């Protein structure tokens, strides 16, 4: 009897195991966690990550580096105690993995999508431009290959000159891939699937990159080709930005900060001086009167110097109540500010500089004045009559005047205003603060992340042997 029971139990177990094996994959696959993700879903993630991180960097560091704002507490960054900003490095490279996945899906022979690949190349170019502009030589050619058939876990650093060459090549390819007559793409949080606007952004970004390297190589031929024959942004309707919404989770990220963290950022004395000298009403759009005078007839807008020590910053001008905070649109209102990748105003200033330097034909003054006007229009501020003809604004055939107005227009646009000051020295009003810890020098780069020193040691050492010591004052190729 015992043997019969054992026999039938064995048969039953074998049948059960066979049955489990037959549908094992189906039973153990979670339908709510798909193994394959569409390019559309990845695109939405890529664009929101890039836009949000750029907006946060603009708020936390870009505006401080460009002296649009100053800090009243936790002033280390404002004093140039710069470290490696590992978070932004990791965010950009992490996003680049998804960008590469979009391009791979788009190149699928069974269902190719040239426009998806084109958009991926644009965002790849934008991301690497951020990385190399902040750190110099970076992993580029061998980057994002940890999951390849022959994975590269310790990528070599590519010289900055070659990185920019690769960025421009990707943008040229993207311009050819983007099919403006084809169907709109889904998952597009920047242009809502409008491929004509992606093409305009692609070529406008090329202008930005070419002007960034204009002191290192001849860019006139390519600039002239772009301006004469390719689509560029034509108005603020073409701005490359992500609009925030009025409800979570898609609100302006600063809106969710605790009020104390928001209040650390104040009107910079540098910015106040320029705006006040020009009677520029953008002052009232971006900042509010001091707490002590708000709501009074004699409301005062007062900035504070950048680069003060903790004690000097907290007590400046009698304390925080006597220094202007940032305006309601930057905190209380969840959707009054956008996450900007590039604006039409910036393009106009770039073209003004290119024309003034003889790289392209065209009237520099017209480009310049369109840049000023479109910035006022973007911020929904009426430009005062006579603003363009007053001293300090009127076009005078100088790079300084162009860059000064471009600097104002780049408020909250990542590090762009800082890059321009580093490249041109303008606005001249940007100077190290009185309590800076960098020997009265404006830093030119971030340190490489610590994990590059420990996990990619050989290539890290080769990069600094070529570029120079890993510190915040080492001149990268762009600046040499």
Residue pairs with C-beta under 8 A, 6 or more apart in sequence:
20 27
37 101
38 105
38 187
39 102
39 105
39 106
39 113
39 116
39 187
40 185
40 186
40 187
41 187
42 98
42 101
42 102
42 105
42 187
43 102
43 116
43 119
43 120
43 185
43 186
43 187
43 188
44 187
44 188
44 189
45 98
46 95
46 98
46 99
46 102
46 120
46 123
47 123
47 187
47 188
47 189
47 190
47 242
48 189
48 242
49 91
49 94
49 95
49 98
50 95
50 123
50 126
50 127
50 341
51 189
51 190
51 241
51 242
51 339
51 340
51 341
52 242
52 253
52 339
53 88
53 91
53 92
53 95
54 130
54 339
54 340
54 341
54 414
55 252
55 253
55 337
55 339
55 340
55 412
56 253
57 88
57 414
57 415
58 340
58 412
58 413
58 414
58 415
59 253
59 254
59 265
59 412
60 77
61 77
61 85
61 415
62 412
62 413
62 414
62 415
62 416
62 417
62 418
63 69
63 265
63 411
63 412
64 70
64 71
64 77
64 78
64 265
64 306
65 415
65 417
65 418
65 443
66 407
66 410
66 415
66 417
66 418
66 421
66 430
67 268
67 270
67 271
67 306
67 429
67 430
68 268
68 270
68 271
68 411
68 412
68 417
69 265
69 266
69 267
69 268
69 271
69 326
70 78
70 265
70 266
70 267
70 268
70 269
70 270
70 303
70 304
70 305
70 306
70 307
70 308
70 313
70 433
71 77
71 78
71 264
71 265
71 266
71 306
71 313
72 263
72 264
72 265
72 266
72 304
72 313
72 314
72 316
72 320
72 323
73 264
73 310
73 313
73 314
74 264
74 310
75 307
75 308
75 309
75 310
75 313
75 435
78 306
78 307
78 308
78 313
78 433
79 307
79 308
79 309
79 433
79 435
79 436
79 437
79 438
80 307
80 432
80 436
80 437
80 438
80 441
80 442
80 443
80 472
81 437
82 438
82 443
82 446
82 447
82 472
83 446
83 447
84 446
84 447
84 448
84 449
84 450
85 134
85 446
86 449
86 450
86 451
88 130
88 134
89 131
89 135
89 446
89 449
90 449
92 127
92 130
92 131
93 131
93 139
93 143
93 144
95 123
95 127
96 124
96 127
96 128
96 143
96 144
97 144
99 120
99 123
99 124
99 127
100 120
100 124
100 144
102 116
102 117
102 119
102 120
103 116
103 117
103 120
103 121
103 124
105 113
105 116
106 112
106 113
106 114
106 115
106 116
106 117
106 120
107 117
113 185
114 177
114 178
114 179
114 182
115 177
115 178
115 179
115 182
115 185
115 195
115 198
116 185
117 174
117 177
118 173
118 174
118 175
118 176
118 177
118 178
118 179
118 195
118 198
118 202
119 174
119 178
119 185
119 188
119 198
121 170
121 171
121 173
121 174
121 177
122 170
122 171
122 174
122 198
122 201
122 202
122 205
124 170
125 167
125 168
125 170
125 171
125 174
125 205
125 209
126 205
126 341
128 138
128 140
128 163
128 166
128 167
129 164
129 167
129 205
129 208
129 209
129 212
130 414
130 415
131 138
132 138
132 140
132 160
132 163
132 164
132 167
132 476
133 212
133 415
133 419
133 478
134 415
134 445
134 446
135 445
135 446
135 448
135 476
136 160
136 445
136 463
136 467
136 474
136 476
136 477
136 478
137 157
137 158
137 159
137 160
137 163
137 463
137 466
137 467
137 476
137 477
138 157
138 158
138 160
138 163
139 155
139 156
139 157
139 158
139 456
139 459
140 157
140 158
140 162
140 163
140 166
141 155
141 156
141 158
141 162
141 166
142 152
142 155
142 156
142 158
143 155
145 151
145 152
145 155
146 152
146 153
154 455
154 456
154 458
154 459
155 456
155 459
156 459
156 462
157 459
157 460
157 462
157 463
157 466
158 166
159 466
159 467
159 477
160 467
160 476
160 477
160 478
161 216
161 477
164 209
164 212
164 213
167 209
168 206
168 209
168 210
168 222
171 202
171 203
171 205
171 206
171 209
172 206
174 202
175 199
175 202
175 203
175 206
175 230
178 195
178 198
178 199
178 202
179 195
180 195
180 196
180 199
182 195
184 192
184 193
184 194
184 195
185 193
185 195
186 193
188 194
189 242
190 198
190 201
190 240
190 241
190 242
190 341
191 197
191 198
191 201
191 240
196 231
197 238
197 240
199 231
200 231
200 232
200 233
200 234
200 238
201 233
201 238
201 240
201 341
201 342
203 226
203 230
203 231
203 232
204 232
204 233
204 238
204 240
204 342
204 347
205 240
205 342
206 222
206 226
207 223
207 226
207 227
207 232
207 347
207 350
207 351
207 354
208 342
208 346
208 347
208 350
210 219
210 222
210 223
210 226
211 219
211 223
211 350
211 353
211 354
212 419
212 423
212 478
213 219
213 478
214 354
214 357
214 359
215 423
215 478
216 477
216 478
219 359
220 358
220 359
220 360
223 354
223 359
223 360
224 359
224 360
224 361
226 232
227 351
227 354
227 360
227 361
227 362
228 361
232 347
233 239
233 240
233 342
233 344
233 347
234 344
235 344
235 374
236 343
236 344
236 345
236 374
236 377
236 378
238 344
239 338
239 340
239 342
239 343
239 344
239 378
240 340
240 341
240 342
240 343
241 338
241 339
241 340
241 341
241 343
242 338
242 339
242 341
243 335
243 338
244 250
244 251
244 252
244 334
244 335
244 337
244 338
244 339
245 251
245 334
245 335
246 334
246 335
247 334
248 256
251 334
251 335
252 330
252 333
252 334
252 335
252 336
252 337
252 339
254 262
254 330
254 331
254 337
255 331
255 332
255 333
255 334
257 331
259 331
262 325
262 326
262 330
262 331
263 320
263 325
265 325
265 326
266 303
266 304
266 320
266 323
266 324
266 325
266 326
267 286
267 287
267 301
267 302
267 303
267 304
267 323
267 324
267 325
267 326
268 303
268 304
268 305
268 306
269 303
269 304
269 305
269 306
270 303
270 305
270 306
270 427
270 429
270 430
271 303
272 283
272 301
272 302
272 303
272 324
273 303
273 429
274 280
274 404
274 407
274 408
274 427
274 429
275 282
275 283
275 408
276 283
276 301
277 392
278 387
278 390
278 392
278 393
279 384
279 387
279 390
280 387
280 408
281 381
281 382
281 384
282 375
282 376
282 379
282 381
282 408
282 411
283 301
284 301
284 327
285 327
285 329
285 379
285 380
285 381
286 326
286 327
286 329
286 330
286 379
286 411
287 301
287 324
287 325
287 326
287 327
288 294
288 301
288 324
288 325
288 326
288 327
288 328
289 295
289 296
289 299
289 300
289 301
289 324
290 299
290 300
290 301
290 302
290 321
290 322
290 323
290 324
291 320
291 321
291 322
291 325
292 300
292 321
292 322
293 299
293 300
301 324
302 317
302 322
302 323
302 324
303 323
303 324
304 313
304 316
304 317
304 323
305 316
305 433
305 434
306 433
307 432
307 433
307 434
307 435
307 436
308 316
308 433
308 434
308 435
309 435
312 434
312 435
314 320
316 322
316 323
317 323
328 336
329 336
329 337
330 336
330 337
337 412
340 412
340 413
340 414
341 414
342 413
343 374
343 375
343 378
343 409
343 413
344 374
344 378
345 371
345 372
345 374
345 375
345 378
345 406
345 409
346 371
346 406
346 409
346 410
346 413
346 416
347 371
348 367
348 368
348 370
348 371
348 374
349 367
349 368
349 371
349 402
349 403
349 405
349 406
349 409
351 360
351 362
351 364
351 367
352 364
352 365
352 367
352 368
352 371
352 402
353 364
353 399
353 402
353 403
354 360
355 361
355 362
355 363
355 364
355 367
356 364
356 397
356 398
356 399
356 402
357 399
364 395
364 397
364 402
365 395
368 395
368 401
368 402
368 405
369 388
369 395
371 402
371 405
371 406
371 409
372 383
372 387
372 388
372 393
372 405
372 409
373 383
373 388
374 409
375 405
375 408
375 409
376 382
376 383
387 393
388 394
388 395
392 401
392 404
393 401
393 405
394 401
395 401
395 402
399 424
399 426
400 424
400 426
400 427
400 428
403 420
403 421
403 424
403 426
403 427
404 426
404 427
406 417
406 420
407 417
407 420
407 421
407 426
407 427
410 416
410 417
410 420
411 417
420 426
421 427
421 430
421 442
422 442
422 444
422 479
423 478
423 479
430 442
431 442
432 438
432 440
432 441
432 442
438 472
438 473
441 473
443 472
443 473
444 472
444 473
444 474
444 475
444 476
444 479
445 472
445 474
445 476
446 472
447 470
447 471
447 472
448 460
448 463
448 464
448 470
452 460
453 460
460 470
464 470
467 474
467 476
467 477
468 474
468 475
